[in-house]
Each structure stands twice: as C-alpha cells, then as structure tokens.
Amino acid sequence: MKKAIVIGATGMVGTQLIILLTLSDEYLEIVSFVRRASGVKHPKLTERIINFDQPETWQSFVKGDVLFSTLGTTIAQAKTKKAQFKVDFTYQFIIAEIAARQQVPHYVLISSAGASAKSKAFYMNMKGKLEDVVQSLAFETISILRPGQLDGERPEKRWSEKVALSVMYGMNKIGLFKRYKPITASQVALAMINVAEEIQSASYTLDEVFGLIK
C-alpha cells in the first residue's frame, strides 16, 4: 500500500489522476499540494493549500512513495513568460528537490513532446531544462512522460485550445505532426499510475505513453 504525493491536482491531468488514485487499491493515502481548494473530498485524500514561495511552511509534509507532478500553466493564464517559468519550472523543481531530499523513491513527471533544453521555442526549452535538472536529483526512479497535445474538459473554457486541437486532429489524419498527437488527460493520468510500478528510470515518448495504457 502506497502513499502518493500530487502537485497540480486542480489541472486537467491532475484532476483525473486524483480520481484514479482514489479508486486504486495500490494507494492507501494521497496528499495533494494545491494553491487553491479543489473541492474534492475522499477518505484517502488530504489536501494541503500552500504557498509554493514558502516551502519552509509545508516541506515537512512531502513524504510518501511516489511524487506525481502534473503542475503547469499556460502563457495565457500566467500573462508573462517569467510567471509561466516560475510555475512550470521553479515550483516543480523546488518540490522535486524537497521530495528527493526526504527520500521519496519515485518521481513521475509530465513533460511534453518536443521538450529539449536546446529548443529555441520557450515552452519546449523550459520543459527540457526541467527534465535535465530533475534527473540530477537523488530519486531511486525517475519517470518522465512526454505526451502530445492534451485533450479533455477543463473548468474554464479555452476556445483557442479547442481550435488548436481540431487543427491537430486534422493534421494527424493526413500524416502530419504525429509527434504531437492529442492524448486525453485521463489517458495520461492512467499512464502515470502505471509507470509508477516501474523500477527503472526512463523517459517515454508519446507512442510509449500510449503503450503504458494498453
């Protein structure tokens, strides 16, 4: 019986992950670190509302068997690249570093297809840099998943995202941009839970992420 640590539980993937974890017989306890209350109640779930800028107030609670990291934002929500970097890179690294120091054995990170520290695209560069730095941390196992464009229901409407998904599905049908093939949030969440059973560190491409849910 395991204890799961989750960050980003109010996002599209995180919401699905919490649901699956509550249904799983493998997990007895779930602790979720959030910036705002999710409204989800379950006997297994302890939700801690925190300020990521004040780790001294919550770091002692980062203890468990697996750290699932689904935290992230968009440039539209963050408004600036600096603010997005703080959420997608800085906050993720802070909690990963704390978890490693407190001997959480397994870290499961959602990155992105195309992530590379050498990329000239801001988002892909940021994701690639995060992958690089967390792999230097002292986890027993690090699993990095690189899904394509996420599909699913969000609390807020994002019409531009819906349009982008339609375009991507159309491109995929004619054989283009398959590297970024859309994948549902529930599929990614299931892949995260399944990969948490692995004992070897690895990075998973989009096709391999799909393979984790078969």
N, C-alpha and C positions, 0 to 999 in steps of 0.2 A: 504494500500500500504506500503510495507516494504523496508527497506534498508538492503542489505546483505553485510557482510564483508567476504572475502575469502582469505585464505592463502594456498599456494600450487597450485595455478591456472595453472601452467605450467606442472604439473604432469598428469598422465593418468586419474585419477578420477577428479582432478581439472579442466582439460580441458572440460570434459563432463559436470561438474557442471556449469561452466560459460555458456556453450551453453544453458542448460536447464533454468538457471536463466534469461537469456536474452529473452527466449521465454515465461516465466511465467508472467501472469497478476498480480500475487501477489507481484512482486518485481518491484519497480519503479527505484531503484538505486542500483548499485553494485560497491563496492570499493574492488579492488584486490591488495594485497601486495605481490610483487614478487621480486626476486633477479635479474631477467633478464626479458627483454620485451618479452611478449608472441606473439606479432604481431596481436592480436585480437582487432578489433575495433567495437564498438557498442555505440549508443547514451546513453544507460543505464550505460555503463561501464567506470569507472575511474581507471586507472592502476597506482599504485604508486611503483616505483622501489626503494627499500630500502636496507639498511644495517641492518640486524637483530641485529648486535652488537652495534648499535647506536640508541636505542629506543627513546632517547630524541629528535631525528630529525623527528620522524613520529608518536609518540604515540598519539598526539592530534587528529589524523585522524581516530583513532579506535573508531568509533561511528556508531551505527546502531541498527538493531533489532535482527539480528542473526549473530553469528560468525561461519562460516563453516571452519573447519580445516582439510585440506587434505595434509598438508605438510609432506614430508618424503623423505628418500633417502635409498640407499642400501649400503651394505658394499663394493660392487664392485665400486660404484661411490665415496663413501666417503674415501675409502682406509684404514681407521683405525676405530676401534670401538669408539674411543674418538671423532672422527669427525662425525660419524653417530649419536652418542648420542647428540652431540651439535645441530644437525638439528632436529632429531626426538623427543628429549625431551626438551632440554633447550630453543630453539627458540619457540616451541609450548607453553611451559609454560609461557614464557615472554609475548607473545601476549595475551594469555588467561587471565593472571593476569591483564594486562592493560585493556582488554575489561571488565572484571568483575568490576574493579575499576571505570570504566567510564559508568557503569550501562547498558551495553549491556545485555538484558534479557535472551537470549537463546544461548547456546553453543552446537554445533553439532560437535563431534569428531569422526574421523575414527581411530579405533584402529586395533586389529587383533584377529582372532580366536586363542584361546590359551593364550591370554595375562594374565600374572599373575606376581605380584611382587615377588612371591615365586618360580618362574620358574628358573631353572638352565641354561636355554638357554638365551643367551644375548638378542636377539631381543624380545622374549616374556617377559622377565624380564623388559626390558626398557619400553615396551608398558604398562605393568601392573603398573609400577611405575608412569607413566604419568597419567593413569586413576585415580590412588589413589590421586595424588596431586591436579589435577584439580577439583575433586569432593569436595575439601575443599574451593573452591572459591565461591564468593557470586553471582552466577548466579541465576536467578529465575528458570530456567530449564536447565538441562544438559542431552544431549542425546549422548550416546556412542554406536557406531556401530562396531561390530566385524565381518567383512567379512572374507571369506576364501581367497584362492589364487586369485589374481586379473588377469583377462584376458582382453585383448584389445590391441589396437595399441598404440605404443609409438613412439616418434620422433626418438629415437635411437633403433637400433636392439640389442636385448638381446637373443642370441641363447640359452644360458643356461636356461633362463626363459621359452622359448618355449618348450624345452625338459622337464623341470620340470612340465609344465602344461600338456603335453602329458602323462607323467607318472601318474600325479594325476588323470586325467580323467580315465585312465586305472584302477587305484586302486579303484576309486569310483564305477566303473562298477561291480567290484567283491565284493563290500560292505565294502571296507577299507577306512580309513581316511576321512569319510564323514564330519567330523567336519571341514575339510579344503577344502571342495568342492569349485572349482573355481566359481567365480562370475564376470560378466563383469563390467568394470568401469562405463558404462552408467547405469547399474542397481544400483550400489552403489550410484551414483550421484542422481538418482531419489529417492532412499530410504532416502537420506539426506534431500532432499527438502520436502518429505512427512512427515518425522519425525519432521521437524521444525514447523509443525502445532500442535504438541502435547504440552500439558501444564504441564505434569508430568515428572520429571526426571526418566530416565531408561537406562539400558544397554541392548543391543539387540544382541542375539546370531546370528549365521549365518542363521539358519532357520527363525528367527524372522526378519532378514534383508530382506530375500526373501519375507516374508509376507508383508513388508512395500510397496512393489511394485505391489501387486496384486490389 
